[in-house]
């Protein structure tokens, strides 16, 4: 799925919805080839480490491919 133009602001840092220790950095609004829209949450699971994770709003893991492409790990979409 390809990302939509970036509209997120990095100073909107709030705790991620799954674990209060996760630091949500921003969201990427994406759309797949069939027109389905997704919101990818980019967060840091360990605030003291430079590790970034990606998931959908429902917690489904997403793999970062490049700046304009993500892949849902479970489905390969």
Long-range contacts (C-beta under 8 A, 24 or more apart in sequence): 1-30, 1-31, 1-32, 1-33, 1-36, 1-38, 1-69, 1-70, 1-71, 1-72, 1-77, 2-30, 2-31, 2-32, 2-68, 2-69, 3-28, 3-29, 3-30, 3-40, 3-67, 3-68, 3-69, 3-70, 4-28, 4-29, 4-30, 4-31, 16-41, 16-43, 17-41, 17-57, 18-59, 19-45, 21-45, 21-46, 21-47, 23-47, 25-52, 28-70, 30-70, 32-77, 38-72, 40-70
